[in-house]
């Protein structure tokens, strides 16, 4: 009878430990999913920003205002045949 009781107690302790461990894993999974969702939001914001920065108007504005570049005159443009 004593051996059955020891086996029962060890089995109960194993069940308690596995439940506890699975809850810890669940909590960690939830935290990682929350972080992933935040990264998805940041990725979307960066994609919008990148699209804006790569827009033709933005590049032309930066070239003209910050770099002081001007569009060359048509008669000074040289076209090279491939």
Buried (B, 14 or more C-beta within 10 A) or exposed (E): EEEEEEEEEEEEEEEEEEEEEEEEEEEEEEEEEEEEEEEEEEEEEEEEEEEEEEEEEEEEEEEEEEEEEEEEEEEEEEEEEE
